[in-house]
Structure formats: C-alpha cells, structure tokens
Amino acid sequence: MTDQPEKINLSDVNSRKVDNELLNELRDLFAKAEEQKERYDFTWNGKAKAYFEAATPTTKTLHPQPEESYIYTDDDYKERVDTFDDSENLFITGDNLEALKLLQESYLNKIDMIYIDPPYNTGKDFVYHDNFKQTQKEADAAEGSVDEDGNRLVKNEKSNGRYHSDWLSMMYPRLKLARNLLSDTGVIFVSIDDNEQANLKLLMDEVFGSENGLSPMSSPFIWKRSSSTAGHISNAQEYILAYAKSVEEVPLFQLEDYGDDSVIEHSALKKISRANPATTLTLKAGLRFEGDDAKFSGIIGDSETMEINGIMNIEAGRLIEDVEVTAGWAMANQIKSWQQGKITLDSKGQRVLEFFLNPKGLLRYKKERGAFIPKTILPENLGSTKQGGKDVENLLGTNYFSFPKPVNLMKYFISFSTHKNDLILDFFAGSGTTAQAVMEQNAEDGGQRKFIVATLDETTPEDSEARKAGYSTIDQISRERIRRAAAKIGETSGFRALKVDKVGLKEDVFKTADNLNQESLLLDVDNQADERTDFDLLYDVLVDGALEYNRQITRETINDEEIIKYDYLGELSGVIAYFGDNLTDELTREIAKQKPLIAVFKETTFNKSADKVNVLEQFRIISPDTKVKVI
C-alpha cells in the first residue's frame, strides 16, 4: 500500500465504465433519425419484400387427388368409400402461402372462422422455406452491421433479430391473405408461445387493426398447457390471439358453461332450520345423472342442504329407482317445478334445464345456453399438449407429432364463434386437430360446418416412428387421423384431397418461331401434359374462373360420352365439361339444352376453327347466356 492516495484523472473518460454496446445502438439510432423523420413504427428487415409477396399472383394450380379422398366405413379401417365427388370439406397439401393465393378469389369474404397453430419459431420448427430467409451475412449488410469490405462494425451479433425477421416475413403475407378470406363477421384465432407472442400481437394489430381485437386491448387467451420446468419459473401457458375482420359486425358470442356444470350455490338455498323445516322429496326413476353404473349414498353438499335416504342406483346416466331426499324447501321446490315441466330459474335468473349428480355426489344443474362471454383465461379442462398427444394416439396408436393441440380446445372456440353451417379454415393444419374438432362439434350439436385444412407434405425423418409405420410425409398422417376420427363418430362427409402443384402445361409449350415448323404445328395444339386427368382439367377451370372448390361433382353419359357436371343445380348454374374427342353436333345441342353457366371443352376436340364456330353458334341459339370456354 502506497503512502499516497490514487490520483483520479477526471478528464480521462476511458477510465469510466461505459456501455459500448449501448453507445453503438445510440449511434445507429441517431444515424437513422437523420435519414428520416422519427415516428413509432413496427418494421423489420424484409417487410417490404413480404408485402409484395402477398400481392404476387400464384403460378400454381390445384391437382385433384381422388385416390386420397376416401374415408372408412368399418371399425377395422379397411373398407373405403370415395368421397371426392360429394364432400364439401377440403384437404389441401402444399405450401400454405400458395394455397391461400389459390383460395383468394374463390373464397373471398366466405370464411367464417380461421384457426392456425403456426411454427413457434423455437429454432426447431421453422419448415416454411420462403424466399424471405436470409443468411447472417445478408442480414448484417441490410442492417448496417458490416462495412463494404465485410468487416463487422458492431460487436453484438444480431442473429436473434434475423430469426425474428424471418418469422415475421413468413407470417405477414399469410395473415394478409387470410384476412381477405374472412367474412364480415369472420374471426381468427392464432396460437403462439412466448417466443413470438409480442411480435405476433404487433403484427395482428397491423394486419387486422388493434380495434378489431376481440378482447379489450387485444389481450390474448391464456391456455394452460403442459408445463416446462426449465428455468427458475415453470412456464405453463401459451396464448391464443383473437381478432375479427370487423369487430362491430361480430355478434355477441353464445357460450355454454364449458367447465364443470354450474353448482347450485349454497347462498341460493334456504338452510334447514326451525323457520325453514326440511322437505322430503322423491326423485323419480328416469331422472338423468352424470356417470354410468354409479352408486351414490350419504350426503350431497352438506347436511344443511340435502341428504339422501338410502342409495341412488344409476345406470347409463339415469336413476333406475325412486329415492327420497331431504332438502330445504327452496331446493325441493325448484326440483319439483322442473320435474313438473315448469320453468325453473337459478339465483341469477338463468333457466335450469336439468339437475344431475356428478361422480363426487354433488348436485349440479345445466343452464340454458345464453350470451355468456368467454374469459381470456381458458378453462383448465380443455386439455393440454399432453392430452393433444393422447388424442392422436387414441386414433393412430402412436403420437407422431410434437405438442399437438387437444381436440377439446378447438371445439371450445368452434362452439362459441361459429354457427352450424359455417366454413372453417386452418392453413397450418399439422396433425389435423381442427378437422377432427369440426366433425365432433357437428356430431354433438347437429351442425353442418365445413372445413378447409392445408398442410405441408413435409418429409418424415428416416428413423422416425412415422416412417416405420409407413408414413413418408406429414400430410399422410393427417389424412389418416381425419379418416379414423370420422369412422369413430360415424361421420360420412369425408374430404376432397387437393395438392398445390405446377400448372399442367407441357414443359416445351412455349416455343419461339424458329422452333416451329408446319409439319409439327398440329402436334403443338394440345398444350396439356399427357398425364392430366379430366379432374385436373376441371380444376384448372375452377381456379381460372374463381369458382369454389368444394361443390358437388356428378358424372353423366350423353350419347355414350361422359360429361362432368360441377355445382350444376339447373339452368345457368355451375359448369358442364366435356373433355372427350368425339364432340358431335347432337352432343353439343344436348349440353346446350341444359343451359349451364359455363361449358368447357378441350382444344384438341376441334379439328378446325370451323368446329369451334359451330359450337358457339349452337350455344348462341339454344343457351345464349352460357359462357363457352376452351382449354
């Protein structure tokens, strides 16, 4: 230790503790502020490109897959029934960005509910390889982190920011296109976890408008999933953001109590006392209770509300023997009133539909369905990711997916946000939970909801259990799950399988003049690839004509020639297509007499231009309002 204290040089700034990273960030901030006026903005590297991607037309079409469009009709999952012609449900395989573009004109303003469970951007689940993803070098250059020679200017690597940008660029065009599809009363639910929840909320606010959040301040639903023990605090929740296309157009949600059935609160009952003596009441055989082959005895609630004299024998959820109970007069009169068919109200004035006992012996009742507002904190009995895995395992024997959503969670949202004939879309379909939930909800309330689901044909890992079971792609597992779920509940509507594919033109159809000669000219008239089926040609027409893809298809024979009718309900409706090579005058007249909205023929059907003129003339005379098309 020296005899002199250490001298402090106040002019030496290098001796002070300075946050160099903060200084660098401030330098970048001031540099940007000099270039443009400062304002609040939500942006990221690649946003402009993502915006234009949403506006770029697709070059793809939809390839029908009748061989995949079947359901089972037996318990052994062997007997198959083709549902391609009749089903109004769609299963689309392929990049969902292209699928959304192909849905744009055909389903504009027609989707009533959208639910999606996109990749959470955990670093392991990003499989959508759009043109948005950048290398670290490209991201650094765009963000000004390196100079012209590639030397790093900022020590802190911004790889984390790049990953957020990639994810936002993937989601942005999909959400913009999805909004176009929603009806005026349509709503969208998006699942997410903490990796991107904050960014997703800002993105949803921008695409849908913060004023269209379905809860105040656009607060998300909080869903208790299987908890994670990593870190100091167990993470046991995920989020579901809910928005409307126009919140003012959305009617008040009708939600039946989805948790435990409402308990008759003790405060609503008169306690047994001298002033309020007990009343003996006989519960008649046939009364509905919850539980199968259960026996209840002893006390229900507490000794001051109701007790059972004897044993209650329950079979198949109904009381099989009369039993006497002792209760305060208020409860007894309520049950008497209900048994006699009179209106019974609870303490809140809501109509009581039926009384029953739960397996714990507590008296419960079901209330009339009414305008109950869902809470942002979801009921815990909707299931966790563990239950979602069990849902898949119960159908397929093994859970091939990571953290699938439980069916009850999907049914919860479907139950209060849709009507019985609504159309539901999920373009991150994954394991197929949404399709199963739609079918089960229909089975429960007699609905006729339809679904459109889209998923990637992502390849399963070589050594995975899915590959060992014979599933080479994820979409194969999803379709099988839907089939088995349908068979289990007796659902017969099935689905129509379509695949996002390149257009069916011959690869050498575009030729320059010097590549054509008179001898081969006729060979180039047919521009359709040889493997194209009649259904392929039909869907080219539907895509081009912005017609819906899930309408009924019928095949008929006229003059020994097969024609296809699509969504044909009578005069000036639907499409009638003839893709054969024997178009006679008589066949043309018979098609024209049916007066379809659109009549379609193949180019190669006509040997010369005069034949086309003849067909047009026939339709001009017989059905002048029909649009005649040639492909």
C-alpha positions in Angstrom: 0.0 0.0 0.0 1.4 3.4 -1.1 1.7 6.4 1.1 -0.2 8.5 -1.4 -3.9 8.0 -2.5 -4.5 7.1 -6.1 -4.9 10.2 -8.2 -8.1 10.4 -10.3 -7.9 12.0 -13.7 -11.4 13.3 -14.3 -10.6 14.2 -17.8 -9.8 10.6 -18.7 -13.2 9.2 -20.0 -11.6 5.8 -20.8 -11.3 5.1 -17.1 -15.0 5.3 -16.7 -17.3 2.3 -17.1 -19.1 2.9 -20.4 -21.6 0.5 -22.1 -20.0 0.4 -25.5 -22.9 -1.6 -27.0 -25.4 1.0 -25.8 -23.3 3.7 -27.4 -23.2 1.8 -30.7 -27.0 1.4 -30.6 -27.4 5.1 -29.9 -25.1 5.9 -32.8 -27.3 3.7 -35.2 -30.4 5.4 -33.8 -29.2 8.9 -34.4 -27.9 7.9 -37.9 -31.4 6.6 -38.8 -33.1 9.6 -37.3 -31.1 11.9 -39.6 -32.3 10.0 -42.6 -36.0 10.0 -41.8 -38.5 11.6 -39.5 -38.8 9.8 -36.2 -42.1 8.1 -35.6 -43.4 4.9 -34.0 -43.3 2.1 -36.5 -43.4 -1.7 -36.5 -40.9 -2.9 -39.1 -38.3 -5.4 -39.7 -35.7 -6.3 -42.3 -37.6 -7.9 -45.2 -41.0 -6.4 -44.5 -41.4 -4.7 -47.9 -40.4 -7.9 -49.7 -43.0 -9.8 -47.6 -45.7 -7.2 -48.5 -45.0 -7.7 -52.2 -45.0 -11.4 -51.8 -48.6 -11.3 -50.6 -49.6 -9.3 -53.7 -47.7 -11.5 -56.2 -50.1 -13.8 -58.1 -49.5 -17.5 -57.8 -48.2 -19.6 -60.7 -49.6 -22.8 -59.2 -52.8 -24.7 -59.6 -54.7 -27.4 -57.6 -54.2 -31.1 -58.5 -57.1 -33.3 -57.5 -56.2 -36.5 -55.6 -59.3 -38.8 -55.7 -57.1 -41.7 -54.5 -56.5 -39.9 -51.2 -60.1 -38.7 -50.9 -61.7 -41.6 -49.0 -63.0 -42.4 -45.6 -63.5 -45.7 -43.7 -66.9 -47.2 -43.1 -65.9 -50.1 -40.9 -64.4 -50.4 -37.5 -61.3 -52.2 -38.9 -60.4 -49.2 -41.1 -60.3 -51.3 -44.2 -63.5 -50.7 -46.2 -63.0 -47.5 -48.1 -65.6 -45.1 -49.7 -64.5 -42.5 -52.2 -65.8 -39.0 -51.1 -64.1 -36.9 -53.8 -67.2 -36.2 -55.8 -69.5 -35.4 -52.9 -67.5 -34.0 -50.0 -67.6 -30.3 -49.2 -64.5 -30.5 -46.9 -61.1 -29.8 -48.5 -57.7 -31.2 -47.5 -55.0 -29.2 -49.4 -51.4 -30.4 -49.4 -48.6 -28.0 -50.2 -47.2 -24.6 -49.3 -50.0 -22.7 -47.5 -48.9 -19.4 -49.0 -49.7 -20.7 -52.4 -52.8 -22.4 -51.1 -54.0 -19.1 -49.7 -53.4 -17.4 -53.0 -55.4 -20.1 -54.8 -58.3 -19.6 -52.3 -58.3 -15.8 -52.7 -60.8 -15.3 -55.4 -62.9 -18.4 -54.9 -63.4 -17.9 -51.2 -63.1 -14.1 -50.8 -65.2 -13.0 -47.8 -66.6 -16.5 -47.4 -64.6 -18.0 -44.4 -66.4 -17.7 -41.1 -63.6 -18.8 -38.7 -59.9 -19.3 -39.1 -57.7 -21.1 -36.5 -54.0 -21.6 -37.0 -51.2 -23.0 -35.0 -48.1 -21.7 -36.8 -44.5 -22.6 -36.1 -43.5 -21.0 -32.7 -40.0 -20.1 -34.0 -38.2 -22.2 -31.4 -35.3 -22.8 -33.7 -36.5 -26.3 -34.5 -40.0 -25.9 -36.1 -39.3 -23.4 -38.9 -40.0 -25.5 -42.0 -41.6 -22.9 -44.3 -38.7 -22.1 -46.7 -39.9 -18.9 -48.3 -37.7 -16.5 -50.2 -37.6 -14.4 -47.0 -34.9 -16.2 -45.1 -31.5 -14.5 -45.2 -28.0 -15.6 -44.4 -26.3 -13.9 -41.5 -24.1 -12.0 -44.0 -27.1 -10.7 -45.9 -28.9 -9.7 -42.7 -25.8 -7.9 -41.4 -25.4 -6.0 -44.6 -29.1 -5.0 -44.7 -29.0 -3.9 -41.0 -25.7 -1.9 -41.5 -23.7 -4.2 -39.2 -20.8 -4.6 -41.6 -18.9 -2.2 -43.9 -18.4 -2.6 -47.6 -15.5 -5.0 -47.1 -17.5 -7.2 -44.8 -15.8 -6.1 -41.6 -18.2 -6.2 -38.6 -19.0 -2.7 -37.3 -20.9 -3.8 -34.2 -19.6 -6.5 -31.9 -23.0 -7.8 -30.9 -24.2 -10.4 -33.4 -27.9 -9.9 -34.3 -28.7 -13.4 -35.3 -31.7 -13.4 -32.9 -33.1 -10.4 -34.7 -32.6 -12.1 -38.0 -34.7 -15.1 -36.9 -37.5 -12.8 -35.8 -37.4 -11.1 -39.1 -37.6 -14.4 -41.0 -40.6 -15.5 -38.9 -42.4 -12.2 -39.3 -41.7 -12.2 -43.1 -43.2 -15.7 -43.2 -46.3 -14.8 -41.3 -47.0 -11.4 -42.7 -48.3 -12.3 -46.2 -50.2 -15.3 -44.9 -52.1 -13.2 -42.4 -52.9 -10.5 -45.0 -54.3 -13.1 -47.4 -56.2 -14.8 -44.6 -57.9 -11.5 -43.7 -59.2 -11.3 -47.3 -60.9 -14.6 -46.9 -62.8 -13.8 -43.7 -66.4 -12.9 -44.0 -67.6 -9.6 -42.5 -68.4 -11.4 -39.3 -65.4 -13.7 -39.5 -62.9 -14.3 -36.7 -59.4 -15.6 -36.5 -57.6 -17.4 -33.6 -53.8 -17.8 -33.7 -51.9 -20.0 -31.2 -48.4 -18.9 -30.1 -46.0 -19.1 -27.2 -43.6 -16.5 -25.7 -41.0 -16.8 -28.5 -43.1 -14.6 -30.8 -46.2 -13.6 -28.8 -45.1 -10.0 -28.6 -44.2 -9.7 -32.3 -47.4 -11.6 -33.3 -49.6 -9.1 -31.4 -48.0 -6.2 -33.2 -48.4 -8.0 -36.5 -52.0 -8.8 -35.9 -52.7 -5.2 -34.8 -51.2 -4.0 -38.1 -53.0 -6.5 -40.4 -56.4 -6.6 -38.7 -56.3 -3.4 -36.7 -55.9 -3.2 -33.0 -59.6 -2.0 -32.8 -60.6 -5.4 -34.1 -59.2 -7.4 -31.3 -62.0 -9.5 -29.7 -61.0 -8.6 -26.2 -60.1 -5.2 -24.7 -56.5 -4.1 -25.6 -56.5 -7.2 -27.9 -55.5 -9.3 -24.9 -54.9 -13.0 -25.8 -56.5 -16.0 -24.4 -54.2 -17.8 -21.9 -54.2 -21.5 -22.2 -52.6 -23.8 -19.6 -50.6 -26.4 -21.4 -48.1 -29.0 -20.2 -45.6 -27.1 -18.1 -41.9 -26.7 -18.7 -39.5 -27.0 -15.7 -36.7 -25.2 -17.5 -35.5 -22.0 -15.8 -36.3 -20.6 -12.4 -40.1 -20.5 -13.0 -42.2 -23.2 -14.6 -43.7 -22.0 -17.8 -47.2 -23.5 -18.0 -49.1 -21.3 -20.5 -49.4 -20.4 -24.2 -51.5 -17.8 -25.9 -54.3 -17.6 -28.5 -54.8 -14.2 -30.1 -58.3 -13.5 -31.3 -59.2 -10.9 -33.9 -62.2 -10.1 -36.2 -62.3 -8.7 -39.6 -64.7 -6.1 -38.3 -65.4 -6.5 -34.6 -68.5 -4.3 -34.9 -70.1 -6.9 -37.2 -69.5 -9.8 -34.9 -72.5 -10.7 -32.7 -72.1 -11.4 -29.0 -70.6 -14.9 -28.6 -73.0 -17.6 -27.3 -71.0 -19.7 -24.9 -72.4 -22.5 -22.8 -70.6 -23.2 -19.5 -67.7 -25.4 -20.7 -66.2 -26.0 -17.3 -67.9 -28.1 -14.5 -71.6 -27.7 -14.8 -72.8 -24.9 -12.6 -73.0 -25.7 -8.9 -76.2 -24.7 -7.1 -74.6 -22.2 -4.8 -75.4 -22.6 -1.1 -76.2 -18.9 -0.9 -79.2 -19.6 -3.2 -80.6 -22.2 -0.8 -82.5 -21.8 2.4 -80.8 -23.6 5.2 -82.9 -26.1 7.1 -83.9 -24.5 10.4 -87.0 -24.2 12.6 -88.2 -21.4 10.4 -87.4 -23.3 7.3 -88.1 -27.0 8.0 -86.8 -29.8 5.8 -88.9 -31.0 3.0 -89.0 -34.6 1.8 -88.8 -35.0 -1.9 -89.0 -38.1 -4.0 -86.7 -38.2 -7.1 -88.4 -40.4 -9.7 -86.7 -43.2 -11.7 -85.5 -42.0 -15.1 -84.0 -38.7 -13.8 -80.7 -38.0 -15.6 -77.5 -38.1 -13.6 -73.9 -37.9 -14.6 -71.9 -41.2 -14.5 -72.5 -44.8 -15.6 -73.4 -47.6 -13.3 -72.5 -45.4 -10.4 -74.0 -45.6 -6.9 -74.2 -42.5 -4.6 -75.0 -42.6 -1.0 -74.7 -40.4 2.0 -74.5 -36.6 1.9 -74.9 -34.4 -1.1 -73.4 -30.9 -0.4 -73.6 -30.6 3.3 -76.1 -31.7 6.0 -78.0 -28.4 5.8 -78.8 -28.5 2.1 -79.6 -32.1 1.1 -79.1 -35.7 2.2 -80.0 -39.0 0.6 -82.1 -41.5 2.5 -80.9 -44.8 1.0 -78.8 -45.5 -2.1 -79.1 -43.9 -5.5 -78.7 -46.5 -8.3 -77.6 -45.1 -11.5 -77.3 -46.9 -14.8 -76.5 -45.4 -18.2 -76.7 -42.0 -16.5 -80.2 -42.3 -15.3 -81.9 -43.1 -11.9 -83.4 -46.5 -12.0 -85.2 -46.5 -8.7 -87.2 -43.8 -6.9 -85.3 -42.3 -4.0 -86.3 -39.9 -1.2 -84.1 -36.9 -0.4 -84.4 -34.3 2.3 -83.8 -30.7 1.3 -84.5 -27.1 2.2 -87.8 -26.0 0.7 -86.2 -23.8 -1.9 -84.2 -26.6 -3.5 -87.1 -29.0 -3.2 -89.5 -26.6 -4.9 -87.0 -26.0 -7.7 -86.7 -29.7 -8.4 -90.4 -30.2 -8.1 -91.0 -27.4 -10.5 -88.5 -28.7 -13.0 -90.0 -32.3 -12.8 -93.5 -30.9 -13.5 -92.3 -29.1 -16.6 -92.4 -25.6 -15.2 -89.7 -23.1 -15.8 -87.0 -23.2 -13.1 -84.6 -20.3 -12.7 -81.4 -20.2 -10.7 -80.3 -17.4 -8.4 -79.1 -15.4 -11.4 -82.3 -15.8 -13.3 -80.9 -18.2 -15.9 -83.2 -21.1 -16.9 -82.4 -24.5 -15.4 -82.5 -27.3 -18.0 -81.9 -30.4 -15.8 -80.5 -31.5 -12.4 -77.9 -34.2 -12.0 -75.3 -35.5 -9.7 -71.6 -35.5 -10.6 -69.4 -38.5 -9.8 -68.4 -36.9 -6.5 -72.1 -36.9 -5.4 -72.6 -33.1 -5.7 -75.9 -31.9 -7.0 -75.4 -29.9 -10.3 -77.6 -28.4 -13.0 -77.2 -27.4 -16.6 -78.3 -23.9 -17.5 -79.9 -22.7 -20.7 -77.4 -21.7 -23.4 -77.1 -17.9 -23.3 -74.9 -15.0 -24.1 -72.1 -15.9 -21.8 -68.9 -14.1 -22.6 -65.7 -16.2 -22.8 -62.9 -15.2 -20.5 -59.3 -14.7 -21.6 -58.2 -17.3 -19.0 -59.4 -20.5 -20.6 -61.0 -23.3 -18.5 -58.4 -25.8 -17.4 -60.4 -28.8 -18.6 -59.8 -28.1 -22.3 -56.8 -30.3 -22.2 -53.0 -29.8 -22.5 -50.5 -30.7 -25.2 -50.2 -34.0 -23.3 -53.9 -34.6 -24.0 -53.4 -33.5 -27.6 -50.9 -36.3 -27.9 -53.3 -38.7 -26.4 -56.0 -37.6 -28.9 -53.7 -38.6 -31.7 -52.5 -41.8 -30.0 -56.1 -43.0 -29.4 -56.7 -42.9 -33.1 -53.4 -44.0 -34.6 -51.8 -46.0 -31.8 -48.9 -43.6 -31.6 -48.5 -39.9 -31.3 -46.3 -38.8 -34.3 -46.5 -35.1 -33.6 -44.8 -32.7 -31.2 -47.2 -30.9 -28.9 -50.4 -31.2 -30.9 -53.4 -29.2 -29.7 -56.1 -31.1 -27.9 -59.4 -31.5 -29.7 -61.4 -30.0 -26.8 -59.5 -26.8 -27.1 -60.5 -26.5 -30.8 -64.1 -27.4 -30.0 -64.3 -24.7 -27.4 -63.5 -22.0 -29.9 -65.7 -23.5 -32.6 -68.7 -23.8 -30.2 -69.0 -20.1 -29.5 -67.6 -18.4 -32.6 -69.4 -20.3 -35.3 -72.9 -21.2 -36.4 -73.9 -24.7 -37.6 -73.4 -24.1 -41.3 -70.1 -22.1 -41.1 -66.9 -22.7 -43.1 -63.7 -23.1 -41.0 -60.1 -22.7 -42.3 -56.9 -24.0 -40.9 -53.8 -23.4 -43.1 -51.3 -24.7 -40.6 -53.3 -28.0 -40.2 -50.4 -30.1 -39.0 -51.9 -33.1 -37.2 -55.4 -32.4 -38.3 -56.9 -31.4 -34.9 -59.1 -28.7 -36.4 -60.8 -31.1 -38.9 -61.5 -33.6 -36.1 -62.9 -30.9 -33.8 -65.2 -29.7 -36.6 -66.6 -33.2 -37.1 -67.0 -33.8 -33.4 -68.7 -30.5 -32.8 -71.1 -31.3 -35.7 -71.9 -34.6 -34.2 -72.7 -33.0 -30.8 -74.9 -30.2 -32.0 -76.2 -31.4 -35.3 -74.2 -28.8 -37.3 -73.2 -28.9 -40.9 -69.9 -27.0 -40.6 -67.4 -27.5 -43.3 -63.6 -27.4 -43.1 -60.7 -26.4 -45.3 -57.3 -27.5 -44.0 -53.9 -27.1 -45.6 -50.6 -28.6 -44.6 -47.1 -29.2 -46.0 -46.1 -32.5 -47.4 -43.1 -32.3 -45.1 -41.0 -35.5 -45.2 -40.9 -37.5 -42.1 -37.4 -38.3 -40.7 -35.9 -41.6 -41.9 -35.6 -43.1 -38.4 -38.9 -41.8 -37.1 -41.8 -43.9 -35.8 -43.9 -42.3 -38.5 -41.6 -43.6 -41.3 -41.5 -47.0 -39.7 -45.3 -47.0 -39.7 -45.4 -46.3 -43.5 -45.9 -42.5 -43.4 -43.4 -40.8 -45.7 -44.9 -37.3 -45.3 -46.8 -35.4 -42.6 -50.0 -34.9 -44.7 -50.4 -38.7 -45.0 -50.6 -38.9 -41.2 -53.1 -36.0 -41.0 -55.4 -37.6 -43.6 -55.3 -40.9 -41.8 -56.1 -39.2 -38.5 -59.2 -37.5 -40.0 -60.4 -40.8 -41.5 -60.2 -42.6 -38.2 -61.8 -39.8 -36.3 -64.6 -39.8 -38.8 -65.1 -43.6 -38.5 -65.1 -43.4 -34.7 -68.1 -41.0 -34.6 -69.8 -42.2 -37.7 -69.1 -39.1 -39.8 -69.5 -39.8 -43.5 -68.9 -36.4 -45.2 -65.2 -37.2 -45.7 -63.0 -34.8 -47.6 -61.8 -33.9 -51.0 -58.0 -34.0 -51.3 -56.2 -31.5 -53.5 -52.5 -30.7 -53.9 -50.8 -27.4 -54.8 -49.0 -28.2 -58.0 -47.4 -26.6 -61.1 -49.8 -25.9 -63.9 -50.4 -28.8 -66.2 -48.9 -27.4 -69.4 -46.3 -29.2 -71.4 -42.8 -28.0 -70.4 -42.0 -27.2 -74.1 -45.3 -25.5 -74.9 -43.6 -22.1 -75.1 -41.6 -22.1 -78.4 -40.1 -19.4 -80.5 -41.0 -19.1 -84.2 -37.7 -20.7 -85.3 -38.6 -23.8 -83.2 -41.8 -24.4 -85.0 -42.4 -25.9 -88.5 -45.6 -26.7 -90.4 -45.3 -30.4 -90.1 -45.2 -30.4 -86.3 -47.6 -27.5 -85.8 -50.6 -29.7 -85.2 -48.8 -31.6 -82.6 -48.4 -28.4 -80.5 -52.1 -27.6 -80.4 -52.6 -29.7 -77.3 -50.7 -27.8 -74.6 -51.9 -30.0 -71.7 -49.4 -32.6 -70.3 -50.2 -36.1 -71.3 -50.8 -37.3 -67.7 -53.5 -34.7 -67.0 -56.9 -36.2 -66.0 -60.3 -34.9 -66.6 -60.4 -33.7 -62.9 -57.1 -31.9 -63.5 -58.6 -30.0 -66.4 -61.8 -29.3 -64.4 -59.8 -27.7 -61.5 -57.8 -25.6 -63.9 -61.2 -24.2 -65.0 -62.3 -23.7 -61.4 -59.1 -21.9 -60.5 -59.3 -19.7 -63.6 -63.0 -19.0 -63.1 -62.7 -18.2 -59.3 -65.2 -20.9 -58.5 -65.4 -22.6 -55.2 -63.5 -25.9 -55.0 -65.8 -28.0 -52.7 -69.0 -28.2 -54.7 -70.7 -31.4 -55.8 -69.4 -33.3 -58.9 -71.6 -35.6 -60.9 -70.8 -37.6 -64.0 -73.3 -38.4 -66.6 -73.4 -40.1 -70.0 -74.9 -38.4 -73.0 -74.8 -40.2 -76.4 -72.3 -42.7 -74.9 -70.0 -39.8 -74.0 -69.2 -38.9 -70.4 -69.7 -35.3 -69.2 -68.8 -33.8 -65.9 -71.3 -31.5 -64.0 -69.8 -29.3 -61.3 -72.1 -27.5 -58.9 -74.9 -27.8 -61.5 -78.3 -27.1 -60.0 -80.3 -26.3 -63.1 -80.3 -23.6 -65.7 -77.4 -21.0 -65.6 -75.6 -22.7 -62.7 -72.3 -24.5 -62.4 -70.1 -26.0 -65.0 -70.6 -28.7 -67.6 -67.4 -30.1 -69.1 -66.7 -32.4 -71.9 -63.1 -33.5 -72.3 -63.5 -36.3 -74.9 -62.6 -36.2 -78.5 -65.9 -37.0 -80.1 -68.0 -33.8 -79.9 -70.8 -34.2 -82.3 -73.5 -31.7 -83.2 -76.0 -33.8 -81.3 -73.9 -33.9 -78.1 -73.3 -30.2 -78.3 -77.0 -29.5 -78.6 -77.8 -31.8 -75.6 -75.2 -29.9 -73.4 -76.5 -26.6 -74.6 -80.1 -27.6 -73.7 -79.1 -27.9 -70.1 -78.0 -24.3 -70.1 -75.0 -24.3 -67.7 -73.3 -21.1 -66.6 -70.1 -22.3 -68.1 -69.5 -25.0 -70.8 -65.9 -26.3 -71.2 -64.2 -28.2 -74.0 -60.6 -29.3 -74.9 -58.7 -27.5 -77.7 -57.9 -30.9 -79.3 -61.6 -31.7 -79.5 -61.8 -29.4 -82.5 -60.1 -30.4 -85.8 -60.5 -26.9 -87.3 -61.7 -23.4 -86.4 -65.0 -24.0 -88.1 -65.8 -26.6 -85.5 -65.4 -24.0 -82.7 -67.6 -21.6 -84.6 -70.3 -24.3 -85.0 -70.3 -24.9 -81.2 -70.5 -21.2 -80.4 -73.4 -20.9 -82.8 -75.3 -23.9 -81.2 -75.0 -22.2 -77.8 -75.9 -18.8 -79.2 -79.2 -20.3 -80.4 -80.0 -22.6 -77.5 -78.3 -21.1 -74.5 -77.0 -17.6 -75.3 -76.1 -16.8 -71.6 -73.7 -19.7 -71.3 -70.0 -18.9 -71.3 -68.2 -21.3 -73.7 -64.6 -21.9 -72.8 -61.8 -23.9 -74.5 -58.7 -25.1 -72.7 
